Amino acid sequence: MTDLSKITCIEDLRVLAKRRVPRMFYDYADSGSWTEGTYRANEADFQKILLRQRVAINMEGRSTATTMIGQPVSMPVALAPTGLTGMQHADGEIAAARAAKAFGVPFTLSTMSICSIEDVAQHAGPGFWFQLYVMRDRDFIERLIDRAKAAGCGALVITLDLQILGQRHKDIKNGLSTPPKPTLANLINLATKPRWIMGMAGTPRRQFGNIHGHVKGVTDMSNLGAWTADQFDPRLNWGDVEWIKNRWGGKVIVKGIMEPEDARLAVDSGADALIVSNHG
Ligand SMILES: Cc1cc2nc3c(=O)[nH]c(=O)nc-3n(C[C@H](O)[C@H](O)[C@H](O)COP(=O)(O)O)c2cc1C
């Protein structure tokens, strides 16, 4: 067991993850697309933000608790959706949802999660949000929205900045695909990760849980891969956001906004909140 009291910063967790997680999944989390310039800038830009120091102000009883989209939170931070979390660690999305619940912040489940909406709902707290990738298969999207509603998700997070998949060089080199390529290099690397193998052997959740068994014609990992690659919809537009909002009927957060003009259009389309970010 890891002594969590000795984990003092994200860098400690990164080092631990690099040691324990098979390279193809570790690299998936710790890399960006193309030159990875945006990925580096995302970190560097945050380092430029400094806090002003005021003194001699009564600090007693201070609190970070507030609300986000009308929901109480212990601090104004939410766990962002990350695809394949259940491949970083067995049942990773369930573990993350439980941690978020214990801490009192929202957890956002990715469309491309390993654990399904239904599985995570049993462990998540009141701040359980679902992130929607808009696929060409609108039938599937409708069912996904209905499943998130039935699971009691408190917000739908619609990702708008992945109409076309980025070219991610490490993923190509590592053979990260569905199913993963069993190259000799991958098998040798896997042999150095016994804790990960034990964890994965002990869970039935090793597929994309929101998709597998919910799409007609998708029965195994290889036709799931082909389906997914073809599904991200390049025609996605604000009319779709309005349509999704109506079908959902609850709070909508749009994700991937980078331009003031898009922020205005998002509000006009009925968004309750915006996530200013990019996929890097
Ligand atoms: C490994 C990884 C997987 C991600 N998967 C998703 C996803 O499934 N859906 C999504 O909307 N965003 C996804 N993102 C984007 C993040 O939610 C977030 O917007 C992005 O990482 C920027 O925030 P950051 O600077 O705090 O990392 C992913 C990011 C990473 C690093």
The ligand as a Gaussian input file, in Angstrom:
#p B3LYP/6-31G(d) Opt

LIG

0 1
 C       -6.067000      11.588000     -20.478000
 C       -7.110000      12.595000     -20.834000
 C       -8.339000      12.148000     -21.270000
 C       -9.342000      13.072000     -21.567000
 N      -10.571000      12.620000     -21.957000
 C      -11.570000      13.502000     -22.157000
 C      -12.864000      13.034000     -22.459000
 O      -13.122000      11.841000     -22.529000
 N      -13.828000      13.956000     -22.681000
 C      -13.590000      15.302000     -22.601000
 O      -14.499000      16.087000     -22.800000
 N      -12.364000      15.768000     -22.301000
 C      -11.353000      14.907000     -22.075000
 N      -10.110000      15.372000     -21.748000
 C       -9.886000      16.822000     -21.612000
 C       -9.992000      17.250000     -20.151000
 O      -11.321000      17.032000     -19.661000
 C       -9.631000      18.746000     -19.968000
 O      -10.510000      19.567000     -20.696000
 C       -8.226000      19.048000     -20.449000
 O       -7.322000      18.081000     -19.941000
 C       -7.770000      20.465000     -20.026000
 O       -7.730000      20.586000     -18.643000
 P       -6.325000      20.521000     -17.848000
 O       -5.503000      21.656000     -18.380000
 O       -6.718000      20.668000     -16.402000
 O       -5.714000      19.174000     -18.141000
 C       -9.090000      14.470000     -21.450000
 C       -7.835000      14.901000     -21.012000
 C       -6.854000      13.981000     -20.704000
 C       -5.505000      14.495000     -20.230000

